[in-house]
Structure formats: structure tokens, C-alpha cells
């Protein structure tokens, strides 16, 4: 059962930790709050634990499922489909399908009713699902994706989007018309490479709409957008940062408040540093930022960054009064920020 303490523990997790805890909770069929203690581990270690749990769960009774897969080859597909839907059910179907040659499994899948097929996809062993999902015809991929998104099965969709063929990503994105759902799915994507594939295949107008939706939405949704923007490569991150920096001031104010609420200045500051000088100056000098509590958290975040140089470029865009206030706040919490005017020549600042 979730408590205020476990809720606070979950909110304190990094974006990557939170995604991994939710995925593990989903795998183990437990409430994510019960796994909040895993926040003591790095996200990569939580992922390793999830992979080990996956192996343990899916390898249990593997010999029995192998025997069922072998026996299934003796039956005509129409009869097999009838048995699967009426007797076997989606869980066992998923276990067995992962052990059937992909071509035959796809032939079976095409004849299953869509709701049943989606139920089975949610139970697939991710280790054996790649060849199966990648071989699905595009119309079936789009239908499954649309159904999963409508159900709010974002963890499954995050895994699903990682496995589908590249040429199916565009149609899948187009089929998911809700921008928030698209962000939820991206948050749970298994690999950052696929995040780039997704972003590259979103039409410019839709991409602007997705960023705007995240910027004007809840703190949780903005956190998922931060995970998306920070997870793509440099060129795409710069593109998304520029879209963000051009948003109306009301949307930028909401970004500031939500970033403060989730404590993720360590993620946002490097993204703002990807903007050009004009947008950097616009964002870093927003009146809403010039609050003692926000300035204090920004200062602490600066010293958590592995590379402080991009933030030095940001600090150089602060107007004189704002910079003086930031320095005063830094002194109050026992920290001292470097003077950008002294360091910019050393790091090639513009």
C-alpha cells in the first residue's frame, strides 16, 4: 500500500530510476510504491534486476511450454486458433508463441481476435518477442499499438515500439493521436536509439504540438517530456530545445514551476544550454525563475552536473540584477558560482 513516505520516495527518483521501477513493478504485478526503496540503486542496476527477474519468470516451466509449442505444429491453424481463444488463454498463448517459429506464430496471430491478441502481446517474453513483433504486417502493428494506447498500457507500448520495424514507426505515431499518450510511451521506451527514431518520424507540426502539450500540462507529464528530450542525441535535442524555447511565456512559466516541483533542474539546464543565445537569454531571465527557492535549487543543480561548461554559457546570459541575486542566493547556501566572464574564453563560449 502506498504511503506518503513511499510516494515521496518515488518522486525523489531520477527519471530513469522511476521508469525502471515502474517497469519492474509491472513485471512483478505489484504496486510501484512498494519498490520505491530501489531508488538507492542506479537505474542501470534496477534494469539488470528487471532482466534477471524476467529470465526467472519466463524460464519457469519452459520445457512444458516447449512441448506445447511442438504439439501445436500438428494442428491446423483454424483449429489451433479456436483452442487458443476458448481454452488456452492469452498468458499461456504468449508463453508458447515465443517458442514457435516466428512465421507460424505470425500466421496464428493474424487470425486471433484483436483484443485477445493484444492481451497476449502484453504477456510475451521480451527476449523472444523481437523476431515475432518485427515480422507482424504493418496493419496489425498499427492496430495493436492503437489498442494498447487506448488501454493505457504504456509500459507494454514502450517495449512494443522498440521491437517494431522502422518503417512502422511513422504509421504507429500517426495512429496515436493523443499527444500525452505519445509522451507516456516514449518515457517507457527501452532504448534511447529508438527515441531518436520516433522523434525523427514525427511531423514538425505534430512535434511542436507534443512539446507544447507537455509544457502546459502536469509536472508528471513534463517530467516524461524531459526524459524524451534528454534521451535523444545532440542534434535532435537541440531541435527539441529550440521548439521549447520558442513557446509562449505562459508555457515557459509552467515549465519552470513543474521543473521545480519535480526537482529536475539538473536535466533542464543542459537542455536550455542547447538553445541559441537568444533563447537562452529569454528563458534564463524569465521573471518566474528569479525566486529565491528556485535560484537555490538551480545553484545546487549546477554542482551536480558532470559538465558545468554548458551552464556557464547560460549564466552568461543572465541580466545584471538577476546574476547578482543568484550570487546572493548561492552565498546563503554556502556555494560560489564561477564568473562566466572569466571562464568563457577558456571554454570557447560565444
C-alpha positions as CSV (number, residue, x, y, z in Angstrom):
1,X,0.0,0.0,0.0
2,X,1.3,3.4,-0.9
3,X,2.1,5.8,1.9
4,X,3.2,9.5,2.0
5,X,6.7,8.2,2.7
6,X,6.7,5.8,-0.3
7,X,5.1,8.5,-2.5
8,X,7.9,10.9,-1.6
9,X,10.5,8.3,-2.2
10,X,9.1,7.7,-5.7
11,X,9.0,11.4,-6.5
12,X,12.7,11.7,-5.4
13,X,13.8,9.1,-8.0
14,X,15.6,10.2,-11.2
15,X,13.5,10.0,-14.4
16,X,15.4,6.8,-15.4
17,X,15.0,5.2,-12.0
18,X,11.3,5.9,-11.9
19,X,10.8,4.4,-15.4
20,X,12.7,1.2,-14.3
21,X,10.9,0.9,-11.0
22,X,7.5,1.1,-12.8
23,X,8.6,-1.5,-15.4
24,X,9.8,-3.9,-12.6
25,X,6.6,-3.4,-10.7
26,X,4.6,-4.1,-13.8
27,X,6.6,-7.3,-14.4
28,X,6.1,-8.5,-10.8
29,X,2.4,-7.4,-10.7
30,X,3.0,-5.2,-7.6
31,X,2.3,-1.6,-6.7
32,X,5.2,0.6,-7.8
33,X,5.3,2.3,-4.4
34,X,6.3,-1.0,-2.8
35,X,9.5,-0.9,-4.8
36,X,10.4,2.7,-4.0
37,X,13.3,1.5,-1.9
38,X,15.1,0.5,-5.1
39,X,15.8,4.2,-5.6
40,X,19.0,3.6,-3.7
41,X,20.3,1.8,-6.8
42,X,21.4,3.2,-10.1
43,X,18.9,2.9,-12.9
44,X,21.2,0.5,-14.8
45,X,21.2,-1.8,-11.7
46,X,17.4,-1.7,-11.5
47,X,17.3,-2.6,-15.2
48,X,19.7,-5.6,-14.6
49,X,17.4,-6.7,-11.8
50,X,14.4,-6.5,-14.1
51,X,16.2,-8.5,-16.7
52,X,17.1,-11.2,-14.2
53,X,13.5,-11.3,-12.9
54,X,12.3,-11.6,-16.5
55,X,14.6,-14.6,-17.1
56,X,13.5,-16.3,-13.9
57,X,9.8,-15.8,-14.5
58,X,9.8,-16.8,-18.2
59,X,12.1,-19.7,-17.9
60,X,9.9,-21.4,-15.3
61,X,8.1,-24.4,-16.9
62,X,10.0,-23.6,-20.2
63,X,10.2,-27.3,-21.0
64,X,6.5,-27.8,-20.7
65,X,5.9,-24.8,-23.0
66,X,8.4,-26.2,-25.5
67,X,6.4,-29.4,-25.6
68,X,3.2,-27.5,-26.2
69,X,4.8,-25.5,-29.0
70,X,5.9,-28.7,-30.6
71,X,2.5,-30.3,-30.3
72,X,0.8,-27.2,-31.8
73,X,2.5,-27.8,-35.1
74,X,0.4,-30.9,-35.5
75,X,-2.9,-29.0,-35.6
76,X,-4.3,-26.9,-38.5
77,X,-4.2,-23.2,-37.7
78,X,-8.0,-22.6,-37.7
79,X,-8.5,-25.4,-35.1
80,X,-5.5,-24.1,-33.1
81,X,-6.8,-20.6,-33.0
82,X,-10.2,-21.9,-31.7
83,X,-8.4,-23.8,-28.9
84,X,-6.2,-20.8,-28.1
85,X,-9.1,-18.4,-27.7
86,X,-11.5,-20.8,-26.0
87,X,-9.2,-22.9,-23.8
88,X,-5.6,-21.8,-23.5
89,X,-6.0,-18.1,-22.9
90,X,-3.6,-15.2,-23.6
91,X,-1.0,-15.9,-20.9
92,X,-0.1,-19.4,-22.0
93,X,-0.6,-18.4,-25.6
94,X,2.1,-15.8,-25.2
95,X,4.5,-18.2,-23.5
96,X,4.0,-20.8,-26.2
97,X,4.1,-18.4,-29.1
98,X,7.5,-17.2,-28.1
99,X,8.8,-20.7,-28.7
100,X,7.0,-21.3,-32.0
101,X,8.8,-20.4,-35.3
102,X,8.0,-16.7,-36.0
103,X,6.4,-17.3,-39.4
104,X,3.9,-19.8,-37.9
105,X,3.3,-17.6,-34.9
106,X,2.6,-14.6,-37.1
107,X,0.2,-16.7,-39.2
108,X,-1.7,-17.6,-36.0
109,X,-1.6,-14.0,-34.7
110,X,-3.3,-12.7,-37.8
111,X,-6.3,-15.0,-37.2
112,X,-6.7,-14.1,-33.5
113,X,-9.3,-11.5,-32.4
114,X,-7.6,-8.2,-31.8
115,X,-8.4,-7.9,-28.0
116,X,-7.1,-11.4,-27.4
117,X,-4.0,-10.7,-29.5
118,X,-3.3,-7.5,-27.5
119,X,-3.8,-9.4,-24.2
120,X,-1.2,-12.0,-25.4
121,X,1.3,-9.3,-26.6
122,X,1.2,-7.9,-23.0
123,X,2.4,-11.3,-21.7
124,X,5.2,-12.0,-24.3
125,X,8.7,-12.8,-23.2
126,X,10.6,-9.7,-24.4
127,X,13.6,-11.9,-25.1
128,X,11.8,-13.8,-27.8
129,X,9.4,-11.2,-29.0
130,X,11.7,-9.3,-31.3
131,X,11.5,-11.6,-34.3
132,X,7.8,-12.1,-33.8
133,X,6.8,-8.4,-33.5
134,X,9.2,-7.3,-36.2
135,X,7.6,-9.7,-38.6
136,X,4.0,-8.5,-38.0
137,X,2.4,-6.9,-41.0
138,X,2.1,-3.1,-40.7
139,X,-1.7,-3.0,-40.4
140,X,-1.5,-5.4,-37.5
141,X,1.2,-3.5,-35.8
142,X,-0.8,-0.3,-36.0
143,X,-4.0,-2.0,-34.7
144,X,-2.1,-3.5,-31.7
145,X,-0.4,-0.1,-31.0
146,X,-3.7,1.8,-31.1
147,X,-5.4,-0.7,-28.8
148,X,-2.5,-0.7,-26.3
149,X,-2.5,3.1,-26.2
150,X,-6.3,3.2,-25.7
151,X,-5.9,0.8,-22.8
152,X,-3.1,3.0,-21.3
153,X,-0.7,0.1,-21.5
154,X,2.3,2.4,-21.8
155,X,4.9,0.0,-20.4
156,X,4.0,-2.6,-22.9
157,X,3.9,0.0,-25.7
158,X,7.4,1.2,-24.7
159,X,8.7,-2.3,-25.2
160,X,6.5,-2.8,-28.3
161,X,7.8,0.4,-30.0
162,X,11.3,-0.9,-29.5
163,X,10.6,-4.1,-31.5
164,X,8.6,-3.0,-34.5
165,X,10.2,-2.4,-37.9
166,X,11.5,1.1,-38.5
167,X,9.0,1.7,-41.4
168,X,6.1,1.0,-39.0
169,X,7.0,3.8,-36.5
170,X,5.5,6.6,-38.6
171,X,2.1,4.9,-39.0
172,X,2.1,4.0,-35.3
173,X,2.8,7.5,-34.3
174,X,0.1,8.8,-36.6
175,X,-2.4,6.3,-35.2
176,X,-1.8,7.6,-31.6
177,X,-3.4,11.0,-31.9
178,X,-3.3,11.8,-28.1
179,X,0.0,13.8,-27.5
180,X,0.1,12.8,-23.8
181,X,-0.1,9.1,-24.7
182,X,2.8,9.5,-27.1
183,X,4.9,11.0,-24.3
184,X,3.9,8.2,-21.9
185,X,5.1,5.7,-24.5
186,X,8.4,7.4,-25.1
187,X,9.0,7.6,-21.4
188,X,9.0,3.8,-21.2
189,X,10.9,3.1,-24.4
190,X,13.7,0.6,-23.7
191,X,16.4,2.2,-25.8
192,X,17.4,5.8,-26.4
193,X,18.2,5.0,-30.0
194,X,14.6,4.2,-30.7
195,X,13.6,7.5,-29.0
196,X,15.5,9.2,-31.8
197,X,13.8,7.1,-34.4
198,X,10.4,8.1,-33.0
199,X,11.2,11.9,-32.9
200,X,12.6,11.8,-36.5
201,X,9.4,10.4,-37.8
202,X,7.0,12.9,-36.1
203,X,5.9,15.6,-38.5
204,X,7.2,19.1,-37.4
205,X,3.7,20.5,-36.6
206,X,2.9,17.4,-34.5
207,X,6.3,17.6,-32.7
208,X,5.6,21.2,-31.8
209,X,2.1,20.2,-30.5
210,X,3.6,17.4,-28.4
211,X,6.2,19.7,-26.8
212,X,3.5,22.4,-26.2
213,X,1.2,19.8,-24.7
214,X,3.9,18.7,-22.3
215,X,4.9,22.3,-21.4
216,X,1.3,23.3,-20.5
217,X,0.4,20.0,-18.7
218,X,1.1,18.4,-15.3
219,X,4.5,18.1,-13.6
220,X,4.5,14.4,-14.2
221,X,3.9,14.8,-18.0
222,X,6.7,17.5,-18.2
223,X,9.0,15.0,-16.4
224,X,8.3,12.5,-19.2
225,X,9.0,15.1,-21.8
226,X,12.3,15.9,-20.1
227,X,13.2,12.2,-20.3
228,X,12.4,12.3,-24.0
229,X,14.3,15.4,-24.8
230,X,17.4,14.4,-22.7
231,X,17.3,10.9,-24.1
232,X,17.8,11.8,-27.8
233,X,21.1,12.6,-29.5
234,X,22.6,16.1,-29.7
235,X,21.1,17.3,-32.9
236,X,17.6,16.2,-32.0
237,X,17.9,17.5,-28.5
238,X,18.9,20.9,-29.9
239,X,15.8,20.8,-32.2
240,X,13.5,20.0,-29.3
241,X,15.2,22.6,-27.1
242,X,14.6,25.3,-29.8
243,X,10.9,24.3,-30.0
244,X,10.7,24.6,-26.2
245,X,12.4,28.0,-26.1
246,X,10.0,29.5,-28.7
247,X,6.9,28.6,-26.6
248,X,4.7,31.4,-25.2
249,X,5.9,32.8,-21.9
250,X,2.9,31.2,-20.1
251,X,4.0,27.8,-21.2
252,X,7.6,28.5,-20.2
253,X,6.4,29.7,-16.8
254,X,4.6,26.4,-16.4
255,X,7.8,24.5,-17.3
256,X,9.7,26.4,-14.6
257,X,7.1,25.6,-12.0
258,X,6.9,21.9,-13.0
259,X,10.7,21.5,-13.1
260,X,10.9,23.0,-9.6
261,X,8.1,20.7,-8.4
262,X,9.9,17.5,-9.7
263,X,13.4,18.8,-8.8
264,X,14.9,18.2,-12.2
265,X,16.9,21.3,-12.9
266,X,19.9,19.0,-13.4
267,X,18.0,17.8,-16.6
268,X,16.5,21.1,-17.8
269,X,19.6,23.3,-17.5
270,X,21.7,21.3,-20.1
271,X,18.7,21.3,-22.4
272,X,18.3,25.1,-22.2
273,X,22.1,25.3,-22.8
274,X,21.4,23.6,-26.2
275,X,19.3,26.7,-27.3
276,X,20.9,29.6,-29.2
277,X,21.9,32.7,-27.2
278,X,18.7,34.5,-27.9
279,X,16.5,31.7,-26.5
280,X,18.9,31.1,-23.6
281,X,18.6,34.7,-22.6
282,X,14.8,34.6,-22.9
283,X,14.4,31.5,-20.8
284,X,17.1,32.1,-18.1
285,X,15.8,35.7,-17.5
286,X,12.1,34.7,-17.0
287,X,10.8,36.6,-14.0
288,X,9.3,33.4,-12.6
289,X,12.8,31.9,-12.3
290,X,14.0,34.8,-10.1
291,X,12.7,33.3,-6.9
292,X,15.0,32.5,-4.0
293,X,13.9,28.9,-3.7
294,X,14.2,28.3,-7.5
295,X,17.6,30.0,-7.7
296,X,18.7,27.9,-4.7
297,X,17.8,24.7,-6.5
298,X,19.4,25.9,-9.7
299,X,22.7,26.6,-7.9
300,X,22.6,23.1,-6.3
301,X,21.8,21.5,-9.6
302,X,24.8,23.2,-11.3
303,X,27.2,21.5,-8.9
304,X,25.5,18.1,-9.6
305,X,26.3,18.3,-13.4
306,X,29.1,16.2,-14.8
307,X,29.9,19.0,-17.2
308,X,29.5,22.5,-15.8
309,X,30.5,24.3,-19.0
310,X,27.1,24.5,-20.8
311,X,25.6,26.1,-17.7
312,X,28.4,28.7,-17.6
313,X,27.2,29.7,-21.0
314,X,23.7,30.0,-19.6
315,X,24.9,32.1,-16.7
316,X,26.5,34.5,-19.1
317,X,23.0,35.3,-20.4
318,X,21.7,36.5,-17.0
319,X,20.9,40.2,-16.8
320,X,23.0,42.0,-14.2
321,X,20.3,42.2,-11.5
322,X,19.4,38.6,-11.8
323,X,23.0,37.5,-11.7
324,X,23.6,39.5,-8.5
325,X,20.5,37.9,-6.9
326,X,21.7,34.4,-8.0
327,X,25.1,35.0,-6.4
328,X,23.5,36.2,-3.2
329,X,21.4,33.1,-3.0
330,X,24.4,30.9,-3.7
331,X,26.3,32.6,-0.8
332,X,23.4,32.0,1.5
333,X,23.6,28.2,0.9
334,X,27.4,28.2,1.2
335,X,28.3,27.9,-2.6
336,X,30.1,30.1,-5.0
337,X,29.3,30.1,-8.7
338,X,32.1,30.8,-11.3
339,X,32.2,34.1,-13.1
340,X,31.2,33.4,-16.7
341,X,33.2,36.4,-17.9
342,X,36.4,34.8,-16.6
343,X,35.7,31.3,-17.8
344,X,34.0,31.8,-21.2
345,X,37.3,32.5,-23.1
346,X,38.7,29.2,-21.7
347,X,35.8,27.1,-23.0
348,X,35.2,28.8,-26.3
349,X,31.9,30.4,-25.2
350,X,30.1,32.6,-27.6
